[in-house]
Amino acid sequence: MSQQSHRSSTLSAGIGLAFFLAAGVAAAQGTSPPSASNMKAGATASIPAADKAFVEKAAVGGLAEVNMGKMALEKGSSDQVKQFGARMVEDHSKANDELKQIASSKGITLPTDLDAKHKAKMDKMQKLSGAQFDRAYMDDMVADHKQDVAEFKKEASSGKDSEVKSFAAKTLPTLEDHLKMAESTDAAVKGSKSASR
């Protein structure tokens, strides 16, 4: 056996022994030994800060879209607004689930509640009804989706984490579709302003 291969077999034996000892210590302490998933979470915690920020912001935004969509189904007076709300609930719930899986594989804990900005927006919308709600909701959806499209485009082109970047690229066409729908629904509810007195 050459000195080189002897050294590498000693090294791998040492690594094996260290893992075995860590498992033994963990067992003695009643904790679980370092599993592959624990080690993976530790290794992936080094996701670039910009990608992590994107994931967290997208999670809160997606949660807000679902909550606002449910509100539109309840409070909207126009069928178009209700249809738009239903589409938001369906599409953003799907995207949120996908994002949860990615975040979990990266060791990122996603927010489960809205931030102060979105809560304030929801409170404001809650006080409106009828055509007034329709117009305010659709105005918000147009502005919101313009911002979403810009952020997802940026992540899709310059994100560093391949999984997060791929999620952004895959979700972008749906958001662009939402923006077109929001703009046409917004125009429709504003057009019916004079008619619905």
N, C-alpha and C positions, 0 to 999 in steps of 0.2 A: 504494500500500500504506500503510495507516495505521501510526502509530507503534506501536500496541498489537500488531497482527498481525506487524509486523516484529520486535518484541521477542520474541513467542512463537515465531516461526520460528527466530530466532537461538538461543533457549533450547533448542528441540528439536534443532537442529543441534548445539549444544554437548553435549547429553546423548548424542546419537548418536555424536559424536566421542569422548566419554569412554569409552563402551562399546567402541568400535572400538579405542581405544588400550589399554584393559584387556585386550582379546582379544589384541592384538599383543604386549603385554608378557608375557601368560601364555604365548603361543606361543613367544616368545623364551626363556622360562624353562623351557619343556618341561612346563608345567602346563596343565590344561584351562582354557579361558576361562570366565568366569562364566556358567553356563547358567541357563535358567529354573528348573530344579529346585534348583540351588545357591541361587539367589536366594530361591526359595520356602522352602527349609529355613531360611534366615536370617530370613525374614519371620515364619515360624510358630514360631520358637524362643521367641517372646514368649507362648506358651501360658500362661495363668494358673497360678501355682504349685500351687494346690489341685487343679486338673484334672490337672496333670503328676503330682502325688503319687498321685492316684487311679489313673491309668494304670499307674504303676510298681507300686503295691500290688496292683492287680487282676492284673497280669502274674505276680507271684510267687505270689499266691493260686491262680491258674489252673494254674500249673505244679505246685504242691503237690497240687491236686485230681487232676490226671492221674497223678502219681507214686503217690499214695496209692491211687487207683483201681486201678492196675496191681498194687499190693501186695495189695489186697483180692481181686483175681482169683486171685492166687497162694496167699495164706495164709488166705483166708476159708473157714470150714467150712460156713456156711449158704448155700444157693442164693440167698436174698434179698440177702445181703451181696455175693455175687459179681455178681448182677444190678445192684445199686446201683453197685458199683465200675465195671462195664462202662459204665454210663450216664454216670458221672463222666468216664471217659476220652473217650467220644465227644463229649459236650456241651462239656466244657471245652477239648478240643483245638480244636473249631470256634470257640469264643469267643476262644481264645488267638490263632488265626490272624487273626481279624478285628481284634483289638486290635493285633497286630503291624503290620498295614497302616496303621491309624490312626496309631500311634506313628511309623512310618517317614515318613508324610506330614507329621508335625509336627516331624521332626528329633529325636525322642526315642529313645535307645538303651535297649532294655528289658533287664532282667537275664535271663541265660540259665541261672542256677543259683538254687537255693533260698537264702533267708537263714538265719541261725543258728537262729532260732526254729523254722522248718519242718524244718530238718535234724535238730534235737534230737527233734522229734516223730516224724520218720521212723525215727530210731534206736531210739526207745522202742518203736514199733510193730513194728519188725523182730524184737525179742526175744520178742514174743508169738506165740501160735499157737492154733488151734482156736477154741472158744467165747470164750476170753479175748480173742483178737484181735478177734473179731466185735463184742463189747461195747465195747471201747476205741475201735475204729474208728468205730462208729456214734455213740457219745457225742461223739466229736470232730467228726463230720460234722454233727450237730445244732447244736452250739455254733458251728462254723465258718459254716454256712449262715445262721444267725440274724444273725451279724455281717455276712456278705456282703449279705444282703437289706437290712439297715439302711444300709450304705454305698452300695449301688447306688441305693437309694431317694433318699438325700440328693443324690447326683450327678445323678440324673435330674430332680430338682426344682430344684436350685440351682446346677448346673454352669454355668460361663460359656462354655466352648468348645462350640459347637453339635454338632460331630461326636462328642466324648467324651460329652456329655450324651445324645445320641441312642443311642449304644452302650449306655450304662447303662440307658436306658429299654427298649431292645429286649431286653436280656439279663435284666432283672429278673423277668419271668414264669417263665423257665426256672429261675432260682435259687429262686423261691417254690415251684415244683414240686419241686425237689430237697429243699427243707426239709421239705415234706409227706412225701415218700418216706423221707427220713432219719428223721423222727419215727416213721413206722409201722414201718420196718425195725428201728429201735432198740427199739421196744416189743416187736416179735416176738422179737428175740434175747434180750431180758431175760425175756420170758415163758417161753422154753425153758430158762432157767437151771437150774431145779430138775429138768427132764426130762433134761438132758444131763449126768449125773454120770459 
